[in-house]
Structures are given as structure tokens and as C-alpha cells.
Amino acid sequence: MEHTYQYAWVIPLLPLPVIMSMGFGLFLIPTATKNLRRIWAFPSVLLLSIAMVFSVHLSIQQINGSSIYQYLWSWTVNNDFSLEFGYLIDPLTSIMLILITTVGILVLIYSDDYMSHDEGYLRFFVYISFFNASMLGLVTSSNLVQIYFFWELVGMCSYLLIGFWFTRPIAASACQKAFVTNRLGDFGLLLGILGFFWITGSLEFRDLFKIANNWIPNNGINSLLTTLCAFLLFLGAVAKSAQFPLHVWLPDAMEGPTPISALIHAATMVAAGIFLLARLLPLFISLPLIMSFISLIGTITLFLGATLALAQRDIKRSLAYSTMSQLGYMMLALGIGSYQAALFHLITHAYSKALLFLGSGSVIHSMEPLVGYSPDKSQNMVLMGGLRKYIPITRTSFLCGTLSLCGIPPLACFWSKDEILSNSWLYSPFFGIIASFTAGLTAFYMFRIYLLTFDGDLRVNFQNYSSTKEGSLYSISLWGKGIPKGANRDFVLSTTKSGVSFFSQNISKINGNTGNRIGAFSTSSGTKNTFVYPHETGNTMLFPLLILLLCTLFIGFIGIHFDNEIGELTILSKWLTPSINFFQESSNSSINSYEFITNAISSVSLAIFGLSIAYIFYGSAYSFFQNLDLINSFYKRSPKKYFFDQLKKSIYSWSSNRGYIDIFYTRVFILGIRGLTELTQFFDKSVIDGITNGVGLASFCIGEEIKSVGGGRISSYLFFFLCYVSVFLFFFLS
């Protein structure tokens, strides 16, 4: 066992050989490397699979009761200062290693087909492999300096991946926004690390926790300074995990390729902030003010993310706001000291959200030949609908991921979210009410995404089948596969003049013959017909969906309670027992069956209520209610009609404008800073430069005047001299 732990340092290094090989290949033999580019996916998947096997082996040893293992190397030693690098293997590390490697492998397999026709295929695999290596290094770090080093590498890779299609101005702006926003949090994290080093003289986790548990309760150190430094550490997690108010970069990160959206929003970048808080939780527990602040920020974030997702049209952006809300749940759980529930939800959410994002990529892949290679159309749920007939496997997997996020048993997120809701009610009724209400909103907007995408009829109107125009593609290197030869692409997209409202009344639908007309629109390939409009993706893209579907179905069972000699526990709590002892968490995770069933009934009832409301407004049942003249006549005569319409408009405006937070930042910070710089520039040019230039001009004018006085006559000089002396004596004697 000890021998196995000694080689755990290999895990973060395993993805690096393929990165260096691709780099040297592009530098030395670029033509051959590009021609054989599909070969590089295999070693990328293979090396990360080896890391996954190693991680699973370490996790099994942790479950069997192995102690925490830490190995350090001295890097810099100078008098009393010593900086060491190493790795730490404990249950928290093993959980994150499994998440990163499993999701990373599935994303790599998915990306091989999804990015196969992109000119940046090799560059994509270099970035994503380095991203995985940086995350593996982050979660195995043994001190704060090492965490900060890999923290910045993760930020750099996310910048490159979000702006992967940098020729599109919106993608370039998105990666810059993510970079700048995260720099604010990273600067706070750096200041917090330096502050704790100044206070404690050490950057090792054990030293920090020992000092936090011994000095802070006994007022051994300045509590105000410690609280400030802890707040700065938390600021880094706020930015990386998209918590309010530094969440604004997350929806814009959807401009990157869809596999990157799955990787960033599932188990990697956004999970880094949750991991940092979980790692430093013993330090924060000793500061009640910081714990209250963490829970408050988590509560605001989970509610804000849910409200912003209510009326989004972009399928990926809707899922991004869902990620923001679920991260708020994890932050709330950590803030109230529910360590197990937070990590449990991190696990279940990672697999469910990866399934949803990869499923959305499959949807986009099927829609691009139909509506054009533009994210404004291929990701717009208003132009979808009825896809369940054409992509049944994607539809089934997406439905399971949706129901999991909604909290429907026995899917994964039900178990973890239910535990967070229960602990929130026990900690504070205020947090419990907000978290429970948001659970209902989550069920509403997630089922809305599913219904707009897969239910009803396809909302794309074909009006010209005789045209042979290919249509304009932005760039085949940006959006993947082109249109098969011979396929007509002169499509006209129809929506109502008034746009698309919050509910589905104004979403136009095509007639019932569209399915037949789409079926006739095909190209021949031998004896088979190859369709070009909504069609199921290839097996390479479907395989990760099926694996993630199995994880979504069964991973939640690690939270099922079972009887033990010391009471009722879960498999997860048994797994985390050494980590809990290490972190000195005092919360009790035991729960009886009656309480569990009661809490489950409440949470499932909220989820079903949200699903029902979404189905009434967005499902195919809406046409049934719309045809009931009695209901319509009552609604038209109702005095609440105006209030209801205004409520719809307000919700839609709030969601579509991102809660006006981006507008506020633009006007206050961007325009405010720009106005301040213009004022400073005016002061510099008009006042500072004006004084300098004025003195020079005045000297020049005086010199010119004095020059004209001199005539060369001594009598004139004596006359002016006597005049000056007389005036001087007059004022002096006065």
C-alpha cells in the first residue's frame, strides 16, 4: 500500500507526454502530424485512462480505511523559510481524481468525433490534455503555493479553450471576460495566501489547521486580520466557481466548443472553487463570520442562477445558469458545515451536468445542417422542438439528466440535493425556504429546456426546396462538418413578429406535414438514405452519453443509508471518514428513515410541481388548455390578466437581461473607469501640461518684450533703472 502511494505523483504527469509529442510533431514534421491527427486521440485517452485506474485503486484503499498520505520535496530553503512541493492523498483528493479522469476520458472520446472536421483539432487536444493535467495537479497539491500555481494554469487553459474559435469576435470577448473576472478572484486568493503565511509562517494545510484550532479560539492571533485573509481566500473560490457577484463570465464561456462546456461546468474548473473551500474548511469553521458569509453567498447564487435560467433561449446558456445555481447549493452546504452533502452533490452534479452538456452538443450537431452553422440558430431552443423523433438516444439521456437535476428519485441528484435541503432547514429556516423554492424553480426551467428541445413539432419552416444554394458558412474550421453534397440549404426560419415570449404562446409551429417533408429531403448513398436535418450522432459521440447515463442512474446510490454498529451511515460517509477526522468536522450525518422519507416527499413534491407548471406552459398539453373556450373566456375577463402579463414580461426581461447585473457592471465599472480615465487625461493635458506650457509661453512673451526695450543707449538704461529704483523705494518706505 505504501509502495502504491509513493508513485501517486505520476497521476498529474500522465497527460503530459502526448502534449509534448504533439508539440514536437507540429514543430518538426507539421504536415505528417496534421495528416495523422486523428491518431493522437488514442494516446490521450489511454494515458488519462491509466490515471483513472490509478485513482480508482487509491480510492479503494481509502475506502478500506487507509490513512492519509503526504509526501514532500524541499524546493527552496533559506534561513527560516522553507518551500516544499509534494502531493497529498486523502478521500477528498481521491474523489476529485475519479471525477476529473472519468469525465475527462468521456469528453476526449466525445471530442474526437465532435471536433474531427475542425482545423484546430490538434490544438484542441493539446489544450484539453493540459487542462486535465493542471486539474489533477491542483487536487493533489499539498500546500497553498502549489494550489495557486495549478490554479493559474487551470485559468490559462480555460482562457485558451473558451476562446478556441478566436476568429469569432464574441468568442474572443468571452475568453477575455472570463480571464479578467477570474483575475479579481485570483488576486484575492494570492493576498489571502500571503496573509496567512505572514500570520502563521507556514503554507502547509496541517499547520494552518492546527493554528486555526488552537490560536484563534484562544485569541492567539488578530481575529480581524484572520477574517480578512480568509475572505480573500474565499474570493478566489467565488470567481472560479461563478458565485455572485463574479458569476458573469460563466454564461459567456459557452462560446467555446461544447465538449469544453461539459468539462468546465462538470468536474473541472467550476469545481475547483468548491474543492478549495472543502480543503480549507477547518480553517473557515474556526471563523463563524466567514461561514455565515459563505452560506449567504451560496444562497444568493443558487436563487439568482435559477431565476436567470427561466427564460433563456440558448440551450447551453440555460445549462450554464443551472450550473451556477447548483454550485450555489454546494457553497451553501459548505457554509453551514455540511461537508458530506456538498461533496456528494459535487459528484452527482458532475455526471448529470456532463450528460446534459454532451447531450446538448448532440442536439446542436443535429441542428447545424438544418438552421446554419451559427450558435445563434443551432443553439436556439426556439428553433428546435420535436427532436425526440429524430434523436431518440440523445433524447432519453437528456431526459434522465434533466430529471436528475430536477431531483426525481432514484436519479443521482435527488439524493444529494435532498440532503442539502434537509441540512438547510435544520441550520436556518430562511436558507431552507430559499433552497426549497429554488428546487421548484430548477424543476421548472430544466423541464422547460427539455420540452422546448424535444417536445411538440419541429419549429423550422422550409419554404424553398428547389434552391441549390449552399448558404454561407462562417468557417468550416469553426463549426465542424459541412453539408453533404447535393443537399439544399436555403432555409427560412420563421418566428413571430413579436418575438418569443416567456411562455410558449408566441412560439410559431410548423404544420403537421413537416415530418414527411423532412423525410423526403435526403441524399442517396448506395441503397440507404442519408438524412441531413435532425439526425442521431455517431457511435463515438453516443458512447459517452450512455456511460454518463449509467452514472446518472446509479451513482446516487452511494448516498443510500444503511445500518452500522455506530448508527445509520452511507457509503459516501464511510469513504470520507478519514477526511472528516482530518478536517475535524463536528457535524453528525446520521438520519433516521422517517426523517429521510419525510424530507424526500417534500422535495419530490416541489420537483413535481415545477415539472407540472413547465409542462402546462411548454408541453404539448398547452394546445389542449388553449382550446378550452371556458378557460380562455375566464382568463380574458379576469382582472388579474394584466398583472399576469406584466409578471411574464418582468420575468422574461430579468432573465434575458441577465438580471441587469452585466448592464450595471458596464455602466458603473467599464463606463465609470473609462470616464475617470478621460477626466484624468483632461486634467493631465489641460492642467498639468497647461501649467508647464503656460510658463514656457509666458517666458517667451516676456523675453520678446524685454528684447524690444533694449536700444543700445546708456541714457535710456539709466532712466529705466532710476524708475525701477524709485518705485521700489516708494513701496518699501510705504
GIRA-V373871 format. One line per field, one symbol per residue. psi: psi as a letter, one per 20 degrees, with the letter a starting at -180 (. if undefined). burial: I if it has 16 or more other ideal C-beta (glycine too) atoms within 10 Angstrom, else O. A space follows every 10 residues. Layout:
psi=???
burial=???
This chain:
psi=ghhghhjiih giihihghgh ghghghhgmh ghghhkhihi hghghghhhg hgggggghhh hghjjqrppp pqppgppodi pppqqbqpor hgghghgggg gghgghhggg hhghjhjphk gghghgghgh ggghhhhgij qirhghghgh ghhghghhgh hhkgmiiphh hghghhgggg ghhghhghgg hgghghhhgh jqjqgggghg hhiggghjkh rohggggghh hhghhghggh jlqpjkiihg hhiiirqghh ggggjfjegh ihgggghhhj hhghhinhgh ghhghggggg ghgghghhih kqhphhhghg hgggghhhgg hgghhjjmgg hghghgghhg hghhggghhh hhgghhhgig iqmphhghjo hhjbqjihhh mhggggghgg hghghhkpqk rgiggghhhg gghghhgphg hggghghhgg hghghghggg ghghrbqplp opioiiqjqi rpqgpiihjc papqqipqkn qppprqhjap rhrjhjoqqr riihghhghi nrqpncjqpo qiboqqrrhh hhghghghgg ghhihiiijp qqqrhjapar hghhhjghhg hhilpiqpjq qrhghggghg ggghggghgg ggghhghiri ihhghhiohg gghghhipii ggggghgghg ggggghjkjj ghgghghggg hghghghhgg gghgghgghg gghggggghg gghgghhiho ijphhgghgh ghgghggghg hgh.
burial=OOOOIOOIIO IIOIIOOIIO OIOOIIOOOO OOIOOOIOOI IOIIIOIIIO IIOIIOOIIO IIIOOIOIII OOOOOOOOOO OOOIIIIIII IIIIIIIIII IIIIIIIIII IIIIIOOIOI IIIIIIIIII IIIIIIIIII IIIIIIIIOI IIIIIOIIII IIIIIOOIOO IOOIIOIIIO IIOOIIOIII IIIOIIIOII OIIIIOOIIO IIOOIIOOOO OOOOOIIOII IIIIIIIIII IIIIIIIIII IIIIIIIIII IIIIIIIIII IIIIIIIIII IIIIIIIOOI IOIIIIIIII IIIIIIIIII IIIIIIIIII IIIIIIIIII IIIIIIIIII IIIIIIIIII IIIIIIIIII IIIIIIIIII IIIIIOIIII IIIIIIIIOI IOIIIIIIII IIIIIIIIIO IIIIIIIIII IIIIIOIIOO IIOIIIOIII IIIIIIIIII IIIIIIOIII IIOOOOOOOO OOIOOOOIII OOIOOOIIIO IOIOOOOOOI OIIIOOIOII OOOIOOOIOO IIOOOOOOOO IIIIIIIOOO IIOIIOIIIO IIOOIIOIIO IOOOOOOOII OIIIIIIIII OIIOIOOOIO IOOOOIOOII OIIIOIIOOI IOIIIOIIIO OIOOOOOOOO OOOOOOOOOO OOOOOOOIOO OIOIIIOIIO OOOOIOOOOO OOOOOOOOOO OOOOOOOOOO OOOOOOOOOO OOOOOOOOOO OOOOOOOOOO OOOOOOOOOO OOOO
